[in-house]
Amino acid sequence: MLLGRLFTIIFYEDRNFQGRSYECMSDCSDMHSYMSRCHSCRVESGCFMVYDRPNYMGNQYFMRRGEYADYMSMMGWNDCIRSCRMIPMYRGSYRMRIYERENFGGQMYEMMDDCDSIMDRYHMSNCMSCHVMDGHWLMYEQPHYRGRMMYLRPGEYRNFMNMGMSGMRFMSMRRIMDSWY
């Protein structure tokens, strides 16, 4: 069940919430027309994914309520936040099937909770596709929820490499819980 609620993130051109700002309360596929650079932001409510390329592509970073006075340095990015996506609050069951190979091939495991290491839990060295049946998830490049990440909402993800994630191996998964909002 999705719960409607007003979410707000404010982007600032300079560090420490200085310079021009852009307030966003929904998805924005291309922020470049609103601001040329971004060095800090404030998430007033909700959770968002920010991307370094337009149309929700490229490197992703999860942001929940709080102040990020110099988040660009924290993430190791330059000044190129180009899109953001609001993550709706969700209360309900979580279910996802992960597959060893693209197009749902190889070993398959069904998950309903967080997994800090697919290698330790399933003896699986790679996850190349998945089907999210319920809930919103974050997948991480390294075990123990570290490294680059990718946001997944309900749907089929047949090949992560075709999604601009070539070279990434997903080794841990975490549910986006309503307590994070």
Backbone as CSV, one residue per row, in Angstrom:
resi,resn,N_x,N_y,N_z,CA_x,CA_y,CA_z,C_x,C_y,C_z
1,MET,0.845,-1.160,0.000,0.000,0.000,0.000,0.895,1.229,0.000
2,LEU,0.674,2.150,-0.950,1.421,3.401,-1.025,0.683,4.458,-0.230
3,LEU,1.427,5.276,0.472,0.815,6.327,1.265,1.167,7.682,0.672
4,GLY,0.173,8.478,0.302,0.407,9.797,-0.263,0.879,10.769,0.812
5,ARG,1.867,11.579,0.468,2.414,12.521,1.429,3.294,13.487,0.664
6,LEU,3.363,14.704,1.121,4.178,15.710,0.466,5.648,15.510,0.821
7,PHE,6.493,15.332,-0.179,7.930,15.172,0.017,8.628,16.389,-0.567
8,THR,9.681,16.847,0.093,10.383,18.042,-0.370,11.881,17.889,-0.207
9,ILE,12.600,18.205,-1.291,14.051,18.286,-1.263,14.422,19.629,-1.891
10,ILE,15.385,20.318,-1.286,15.837,21.614,-1.797,17.314,21.498,-2.140
11,PHE,17.645,21.796,-3.390,19.024,21.768,-3.870,19.589,23.177,-3.881
12,TYR,20.871,23.318,-3.521,21.553,24.616,-3.493,22.806,24.547,-4.369
13,GLU,23.084,25.646,-5.047,24.250,25.690,-5.926,25.569,25.546,-5.167
14,ASP,25.635,26.132,-3.979,26.885,26.160,-3.234,26.801,25.346,-1.950
15,ARG,27.947,25.106,-1.359,28.013,24.395,-0.081,27.299,25.192,1.008
16,ASN,26.922,24.500,2.060,26.291,25.112,3.231,25.010,25.880,2.891
17,PHE,24.244,25.361,1.942,22.918,25.881,1.612,22.955,27.331,1.127
18,GLN,23.958,27.652,0.356,24.132,28.999,-0.184,23.869,28.995,-1.690
19,GLY,23.680,30.173,-2.235,23.472,30.324,-3.668,22.036,30.067,-4.072
20,ARG,21.819,30.030,-5.370,20.474,29.768,-5.883,19.998,28.410,-5.397
21,SER,18.691,28.276,-5.284,18.130,27.000,-4.829,17.008,26.563,-5.758
22,TYR,16.716,25.286,-5.690,15.615,24.705,-6.445,14.894,23.732,-5.525
23,GLU,13.606,23.967,-5.298,12.794,23.099,-4.445,12.037,22.115,-5.322
24,CYS,12.097,20.855,-4.932,11.497,19.794,-5.726,10.589,18.956,-4.837
25,MET,9.355,18.689,-5.308,8.403,17.892,-4.538,7.912,16.675,-5.323
26,SER,8.611,16.351,-6.409,8.238,15.190,-7.210,9.463,14.775,-8.020
27,ASP,9.288,13.856,-8.939,10.386,13.449,-9.806,10.786,14.613,-10.709
28,CYS,12.078,14.689,-11.017,12.586,15.698,-11.944,13.612,15.008,-12.836
29,SER,13.281,14.838,-14.105,14.138,14.074,-15.010,15.354,14.843,-15.510
30,ASP,15.317,16.179,-15.437,16.468,16.972,-15.874,16.497,18.288,-15.116
31,MET,17.375,18.386,-14.137,17.472,19.577,-13.298,18.328,20.669,-13.913
32,HIS,19.009,20.391,-14.995,19.948,21.351,-15.570,19.283,22.682,-15.920
33,SER,18.023,22.670,-16.302,17.350,23.922,-16.643,17.044,24.773,-15.409
34,TYR,17.084,24.181,-14.218,16.813,24.912,-12.988,18.082,25.426,-12.314
35,MET,19.171,24.680,-12.435,20.439,25.107,-11.836,21.593,24.398,-12.538
36,SER,22.721,25.103,-12.638,23.856,24.561,-13.384,24.764,23.675,-12.538
37,ARG,24.739,23.862,-11.228,25.550,23.026,-10.341,24.809,22.851,-9.019
38,CYS,25.277,21.902,-8.224,24.613,21.612,-6.952,25.648,21.062,-5.984
39,HIS,25.805,21.724,-4.827,26.796,21.271,-3.852,26.213,20.931,-2.483
40,SER,24.976,21.314,-2.226,24.366,20.953,-0.945,22.864,20.795,-1.145
41,CYS,22.236,20.124,-0.197,20.777,19.989,-0.269,20.222,19.715,1.117
42,ARG,18.938,19.918,1.212,18.211,19.690,2.460,16.964,18.880,2.099
43,VAL,16.836,17.698,2.699,15.630,16.895,2.516,14.723,17.216,3.695
44,GLU,13.654,17.953,3.413,12.754,18.370,4.480,11.785,17.268,4.868
45,SER,11.382,16.458,3.899,10.514,15.317,4.196,10.628,14.302,3.071
46,GLY,10.483,13.058,3.434,10.517,11.992,2.447,11.897,11.443,2.181
47,CYS,11.991,10.621,1.141,13.241,10.023,0.686,13.330,10.215,-0.826
48,PHE,14.562,10.415,-1.301,14.810,10.653,-2.725,16.044,9.899,-3.168
49,MET,16.093,9.580,-4.455,17.325,9.139,-5.114,17.760,10.300,-5.982
50,VAL,19.055,10.613,-5.951,19.599,11.624,-6.857,20.546,10.918,-7.816
51,TYR,20.645,11.435,-9.031,21.394,10.808,-10.123,22.335,11.836,-10.746
52,ASP,23.471,11.370,-11.245,24.428,12.295,-11.859,24.218,12.471,-13.358
53,ARG,23.155,11.862,-13.911,22.813,12.044,-15.323,21.306,12.281,-15.445
54,PRO,20.879,12.949,-16.506,19.436,13.146,-16.702,18.706,11.812,-16.854
55,ASN,17.398,11.874,-16.710,16.516,10.720,-16.910,16.831,9.547,-15.988
56,TYR,17.248,9.859,-14.757,17.439,8.851,-13.710,18.483,7.816,-14.092
57,MET,19.545,8.278,-14.717,20.617,7.387,-15.159,21.911,7.740,-14.421
58,GLY,22.880,6.845,-14.513,24.200,7.073,-13.939,24.274,6.696,-12.478
59,ASN,25.261,7.255,-11.804,25.442,6.984,-10.372,24.246,7.492,-9.593
60,GLN,23.886,6.750,-8.549,22.727,7.080,-7.732,23.148,7.215,-6.277
61,TYR,22.408,8.032,-5.552,22.663,8.174,-4.126,21.335,8.364,-3.409
62,PHE,21.131,7.619,-2.333,19.898,7.658,-1.549,19.988,8.777,-0.510
63,MET,18.923,9.572,-0.413,18.885,10.664,0.568,17.570,10.622,1.322
64,ARG,17.674,10.670,2.648,16.477,10.762,3.476,16.537,12.053,4.267
65,ARG,15.504,12.304,5.074,15.397,13.582,5.767,16.698,13.943,6.473
66,GLY,17.132,15.175,6.243,18.354,15.665,6.855,18.986,16.758,6.024
67,GLU,20.104,17.256,6.536,20.845,18.312,5.856,22.168,17.761,5.352
68,TYR,22.483,18.088,4.128,23.697,17.632,3.465,24.451,18.883,3.004
69,ALA,25.255,19.468,3.908,25.899,20.759,3.662,26.951,20.702,2.561
70,ASP,27.558,19.534,2.367,28.561,19.380,1.304,28.511,17.942,0.824
71,TYR,27.340,17.503,0.391,27.179,16.094,0.062,27.936,15.690,-1.189
72,MET,28.262,16.637,-2.054,28.984,16.275,-3.272,30.345,15.672,-2.914
73,SER,31.056,16.266,-1.977,32.349,15.717,-1.547,32.167,14.373,-0.859
74,MET,31.097,14.251,-0.080,30.819,13.015,0.652,30.652,11.848,-0.326
75,MET,30.023,12.101,-1.481,29.769,11.043,-2.443,30.912,10.876,-3.433
76,GLY,31.843,11.834,-3.472,32.928,11.768,-4.431,32.504,12.178,-5.830
77,TRP,31.402,12.902,-5.942,30.926,13.370,-7.234,31.440,14.773,-7.478
78,ASN,31.330,15.228,-8.724,31.574,16.640,-8.980,30.247,17.368,-8.781
79,ASP,29.966,18.378,-9.530,28.771,19.192,-9.272,27.598,18.838,-10.173
80,CYS,27.466,17.591,-10.553,26.507,17.291,-11.619,25.315,16.435,-11.186
81,ILE,24.532,16.872,-10.221,23.241,16.230,-9.976,22.343,16.662,-11.120
82,ARG,21.828,15.701,-11.866,21.052,16.033,-13.058,19.596,15.584,-12.986
83,SER,19.263,14.681,-12.067,17.867,14.265,-11.924,17.653,13.726,-10.517
84,CYS,16.394,13.706,-10.094,16.065,13.134,-8.784,14.701,12.457,-8.876
85,ARG,14.546,11.464,-8.050,13.300,10.691,-8.036,12.816,10.563,-6.598
86,MET,11.546,10.912,-6.384,10.926,10.757,-5.070,10.640,9.271,-4.847
87,ILE,10.919,8.792,-3.660,10.617,7.398,-3.311,9.364,7.410,-2.438
88,PRO,8.264,6.893,-2.957,7.017,6.941,-2.184,7.096,6.075,-0.932
89,MET,6.409,6.527,0.095,6.341,5.740,1.323,5.519,4.487,1.039
90,TYR,5.958,3.387,1.594,5.316,2.104,1.334,5.177,1.340,2.642
91,ARG,3.984,0.821,2.872,3.753,-0.080,4.006,3.092,-1.322,3.454
92,GLY,3.722,-2.409,3.651,3.195,-3.669,3.135,4.303,-4.695,3.143
93,SER,4.081,-5.773,2.432,5.093,-6.823,2.389,6.177,-6.458,1.378
94,TYR,7.321,-7.078,1.539,8.456,-6.893,0.636,8.788,-8.249,0.041
95,ARG,8.956,-8.265,-1.292,9.293,-9.521,-1.940,10.025,-9.239,-3.241
96,MET,11.137,-9.934,-3.410,11.946,-9.767,-4.607,12.613,-11.093,-4.933
97,ARG,12.685,-11.408,-6.211,13.440,-12.576,-6.675,14.702,-12.078,-7.348
98,ILE,15.840,-12.627,-6.923,17.118,-12.263,-7.534,17.631,-13.448,-8.351
99,TYR,18.309,-13.130,-9.449,18.793,-14.165,-10.370,20.284,-13.960,-10.624
100,GLU,20.953,-15.048,-10.756,22.393,-15.060,-10.977,22.771,-14.470,-12.340
101,ARG,21.926,-14.670,-13.337,22.241,-14.224,-14.701,21.167,-13.283,-15.224
102,GLU,21.479,-12.607,-16.317,20.502,-11.717,-16.950,19.319,-12.530,-17.472
103,ASN,18.206,-11.823,-17.722,16.963,-12.432,-18.215,16.459,-13.556,-17.317
104,PHE,16.637,-13.393,-16.024,16.124,-14.318,-15.018,16.703,-15.714,-15.155
105,GLY,17.976,-15.793,-15.525,18.644,-17.078,-15.692,19.491,-17.451,-14.482
106,GLY,19.891,-18.699,-14.429,20.748,-19.192,-13.354,19.988,-19.398,-12.061
107,GLN,20.723,-19.412,-10.968,20.104,-19.613,-9.660,19.126,-18.485,-9.365
108,MET,18.039,-18.821,-8.655,17.040,-17.839,-8.260,16.768,-18.000,-6.768
109,TYR,16.668,-16.870,-6.087,16.305,-16.873,-4.673,15.263,-15.798,-4.440
110,GLU,14.309,-16.110,-3.574,13.280,-15.135,-3.229,13.624,-14.527,-1.880
111,MET,13.560,-13.205,-1.829,13.911,-12.469,-0.608,12.695,-11.708,-0.100
112,MET,12.589,-11.640,1.216,11.531,-10.854,1.833,12.092,-9.933,2.912
113,ASP,13.411,-9.977,3.089,14.050,-9.120,4.076,15.424,-8.688,3.560
114,ASP,16.106,-7.857,4.324,17.423,-7.365,3.938,18.417,-8.517,3.835
115,CYS,19.419,-8.327,2.991,20.476,-9.324,2.835,21.806,-8.579,2.770
116,ASP,22.640,-8.743,3.791,23.901,-7.992,3.817,24.996,-8.631,2.977
117,SER,24.783,-9.857,2.488,25.752,-10.483,1.596,25.104,-11.667,0.876
118,ILE,24.893,-11.532,-0.438,24.312,-12.655,-1.175,25.307,-13.806,-1.262
119,MET,26.587,-13.504,-1.182,27.604,-14.565,-1.201,27.493,-15.419,0.054
120,ASP,27.397,-14.783,1.217,27.297,-15.524,2.471,25.962,-16.269,2.597
121,ARG,24.863,-15.604,2.232,23.541,-16.212,2.431,23.216,-17.257,1.378
122,TYR,23.509,-16.957,0.098,23.064,-17.840,-0.975,24.211,-18.496,-1.738
123,HIS,25.447,-18.191,-1.394,26.619,-18.692,-2.122,26.524,-18.311,-3.597
124,MET,26.073,-17.099,-3.822,25.854,-16.564,-5.155,26.902,-15.476,-5.390
125,SER,27.667,-15.571,-6.466,28.750,-14.612,-6.687,28.313,-13.377,-7.464
126,ASN,27.109,-13.401,-8.011,26.656,-12.263,-8.788,25.139,-12.251,-8.868
127,CYS,24.579,-11.078,-9.044,23.149,-10.895,-9.270,23.023,-10.011,-10.503
128,MET,22.492,-10.562,-11.590,22.437,-9.845,-12.870,21.027,-9.421,-13.288
129,SER,19.997,-9.936,-12.602,18.625,-9.536,-12.906,17.757,-9.804,-11.680
130,CYS,16.594,-9.172,-11.642,15.683,-9.413,-10.521,14.262,-9.023,-10.909
131,HIS,13.330,-9.489,-10.103,11.931,-9.135,-10.244,11.455,-8.684,-8.871
132,VAL,11.128,-7.394,-8.768,10.614,-6.845,-7.512,9.094,-6.957,-7.560
133,MET,8.550,-7.795,-6.710,7.100,-7.966,-6.662,6.460,-6.958,-5.708
134,ASP,7.082,-6.739,-4.557,6.506,-5.850,-3.545,7.592,-5.013,-2.891
135,GLY,7.283,-3.750,-2.646,8.174,-2.880,-1.904,9.186,-2.150,-2.769
136,HIS,9.968,-1.323,-2.107,11.036,-0.541,-2.737,12.352,-0.964,-2.086
137,TRP,13.379,-1.153,-2.915,14.633,-1.741,-2.462,15.833,-0.912,-2.921
138,LEU,16.926,-1.032,-2.189,18.229,-0.522,-2.606,19.151,-1.716,-2.779
139,MET,19.845,-1.760,-3.910,20.851,-2.794,-4.139,22.215,-2.123,-4.091
140,TYR,23.177,-2.784,-3.436,24.512,-2.220,-3.238,25.559,-3.069,-3.942
141,GLU,26.584,-2.402,-4.380,27.683,-3.025,-5.115,28.535,-3.936,-4.229
142,GLN,28.601,-3.643,-2.946,29.446,-4.407,-2.036,28.606,-4.993,-0.906
143,PRO,29.119,-6.024,-0.255,28.413,-6.559,0.916,28.288,-5.490,2.012
144,HIS,27.361,-5.712,2.910,27.142,-4.864,4.085,26.712,-3.455,3.703
145,TYR,25.961,-3.343,2.586,25.322,-2.099,2.162,26.328,-0.974,1.918
146,ARG,27.378,-1.308,1.190,28.417,-0.317,0.871,28.582,-0.214,-0.638
147,GLY,29.230,0.859,-1.049,29.526,1.065,-2.461,28.384,1.722,-3.205
148,ARG,28.509,1.728,-4.511,27.462,2.329,-5.342,26.160,1.569,-5.146
149,MET,25.057,2.257,-5.421,23.747,1.668,-5.171,22.809,1.905,-6.342
150,MET,21.714,1.155,-6.325,20.665,1.312,-7.328,19.311,1.145,-6.645
151,TYR,18.394,2.052,-6.979,17.027,2.018,-6.448,16.157,1.153,-7.355
152,LEU,15.381,0.255,-6.747,14.470,-0.614,-7.493,13.071,-0.495,-6.914
153,ARG,12.128,-0.212,-7.784,10.717,-0.209,-7.398,10.069,-1.417,-8.058
154,PRO,8.816,-1.738,-7.766,8.217,-2.939,-8.348,8.330,-2.965,-9.874
155,GLY,8.764,-4.112,-10.375,8.924,-4.294,-11.808,9.965,-5.362,-12.107
156,GLU,10.174,-5.600,-13.392,11.157,-6.581,-13.852,12.413,-5.867,-14.315
157,TYR,13.554,-6.349,-13.882,14.856,-5.798,-14.251,15.650,-6.944,-14.878
158,ARG,15.577,-7.061,-16.194,16.123,-8.208,-16.916,17.637,-8.197,-17.081
159,ASN,18.252,-7.010,-17.099,19.686,-6.938,-17.324,20.217,-5.621,-16.770
160,PHE,20.928,-5.686,-15.659,21.431,-4.472,-15.030,22.424,-3.734,-15.912
161,MET,23.158,-4.463,-16.751,24.132,-3.812,-17.625,23.445,-2.908,-18.644
162,ASN,22.252,-3.264,-19.100,21.512,-2.426,-20.038,20.933,-1.183,-19.376
163,MET,20.992,-1.121,-18.063,20.472,0.025,-17.323,21.584,1.008,-16.974
164,GLY,22.718,0.904,-17.630,23.827,1.797,-17.339,24.632,1.365,-16.131
165,MET,24.505,0.122,-15.720,25.200,-0.385,-14.545,26.267,-1.399,-14.930
166,SER,26.840,-1.274,-16.118,27.848,-2.252,-16.537,29.052,-2.174,-15.613
167,GLY,29.615,-3.311,-15.345,30.759,-3.386,-14.451,30.388,-3.472,-12.989
168,MET,29.116,-3.252,-12.641,28.695,-3.343,-11.237,28.188,-4.739,-10.938
169,ARG,28.556,-5.213,-9.774,28.018,-6.470,-9.251,27.270,-6.121,-7.987
170,PHE,26.058,-6.600,-7.862,25.269,-6.288,-6.673,25.428,-7.406,-5.659
171,MET,25.869,-7.032,-4.457,26.223,-8.022,-3.450,25.395,-7.923,-2.161
172,SER,24.571,-6.869,-2.014,23.696,-6.769,-0.848,22.448,-5.967,-1.222
173,MET,21.347,-6.213,-0.505,20.065,-5.586,-0.785,19.421,-5.167,0.531
174,ARG,18.720,-4.030,0.475,18.056,-3.513,1.674,16.687,-2.954,1.294
175,ARG,15.693,-3.222,2.124,14.353,-2.661,1.923,14.343,-1.199,2.347
176,ILE,13.605,-0.368,1.636,13.407,1.024,2.045,12.178,1.027,2.940
177,MET,12.410,1.198,4.223,11.365,1.038,5.226,10.677,2.366,5.536
178,ASP,9.412,2.308,5.960,8.675,3.522,6.274,9.280,4.273,7.467
179,SER,10.056,3.599,8.298,10.704,4.268,9.439,11.817,5.222,8.988
180,TRP,12.237,5.127,7.732,13.291,6.015,7.219,12.757,7.390,6.857
181,TYR,11.423,7.539,6.805,10.838,8.794,6.324,10.743,9.821,7.408
